[in-house]
Amino acid sequence: MIIPKLAIRNLLGAGVRTWLNVIVLSIAFFAIVFMQGLYIGMNEQARDALIDTYYGGGQYWQKNYDPFDPFALEDSHAPVPGELQQLVDAGQATPILMVQATSFPSGRIVPAMLIGISPEQQVINIPADVLKRESDAIPALIGTRMAKSARLNSGDYLTIRWRDANGTYDAADVQIVHIMQTTVEVIDAGKVWIPLETLQQVASMPNEATIVVTAKNYTQATTPEGWNFKNHDFLLADLKALVKQKTVGASILYVMLLFLGMLAIFDTQVLSIFRRQKEIGTLIALGMTRSKVIRLFTLEGALHGLLAAVVGFMWGSPLLWLMAKNGWPMPEYGDDFGMALGEAIYPMYTGGLILGTTILVLFAVTIVSFLPTRRIAKLRPTDALRGKRA
């Protein structure tokens, strides 16, 4: 118990130098927790939004469907197999048909995709019920991004041209009956949603679909011929890679802050050993072994990290709580991140994140505190008492 008490007394006795080191380390500690929590929250928020509005419990893709190959879309449709139709009838899945099209808002040409979905579906969180036909006009649902780019408002008419399964071009006017607010760009930008049966009829694709989206609680039980099941690991792979890339980029910031803190601790240890050589010599002369003296100085440095964690928790907890509650507001160009972010990002701070960050800081501080103390092993007590350098 002598070494810990002596280390604490020396640490507090250093005064301003100790608190400067603690403040720098606490900032690094806060930055690590904040940035990691921000990206964890970003990942979870985007993941939940995609699953809720589009991915569901997984998707069955027609074998030719490739969302990154627009030329393959022409052949990416087939009748819904019996096994999947049973899921549809039970309300556990919903078929979606996609047809490449061209829209003509206000005399301009805007590429678009016609997407057919059943107005009665309850599988994904899209206001498809607004597509129930109440007039002769074809009802259409678009998102805010599509409405902004095409300069459309609810009630407007939009001319759409498409090519059916026989290669014949056709066109019709659709009426925008609703503009949905969504954070998921994949169901918004360039997408025009109309009733599934209507699209199947005008595209000469009766009872056909491009993908079948299952309910969120669905567990794969079958793989019909000509269809491929895509689970969350596959569908969310791009999101995970994007978050990982942004996390690595952001880590540069708190690595720099942590390095500054480590540099301050290292300089403090070197200065302390240089100025306290008579004290070191006295301790060794009184019977304290060199290994114990090394442990004493190492513990003093390590206590900077522990104190920084406590101080950082005291001033950082209210800020983290407010951030988790109110979120981090996103600018209008937030869609450039390439994920479903919404108007704000809500960070997530877990016990594992805070504990892991604390261990990281303590480990780094301990290593940096130990390195200068190796000089003590070369120091002779008589020289130290006379004030000679090692």
MOHUVEN-V968095 format. One record per run of one state. SS is the DSSP state (h for helix, s for strand, l for the rest). FROM is the first residue (numbers start at 1). TO is the last residue. If there is no record, write none. Layout:
{{SS;FROM;TO} {SS;FROM;TO}}
This chain:
{{l;1;1} {h;2;13} {l;14;15} {h;16;55} {l;56;58} {s;59;62} {l;63;69} {h;70;75} {l;76;77} {s;78;79} {l;80;81} {h;82;89} {l;90;92} {s;93;104} {h;105;107} {l;108;109} {s;110;117} {l;118;127} {h;128;131} {l;132;137} {s;138;143} {h;144;150} {l;151;156} {s;157;163} {l;164;168} {s;169;180} {l;181;184} {h;185;187} {l;188;190} {s;191;195} {h;196;202} {l;203;207} {s;208;209} {l;210;210} {s;211;214} {l;215;226} {s;227;230} {l;231;231} {h;232;235} {l;236;236} {h;237;275} {l;276;276} {h;277;285} {l;286;289} {h;290;326} {l;327;327} {s;328;329} {l;330;331} {h;332;337} {l;338;343} {s;344;345} {l;346;350} {h;351;378} {l;379;380} {h;381;385} {l;386;390}}
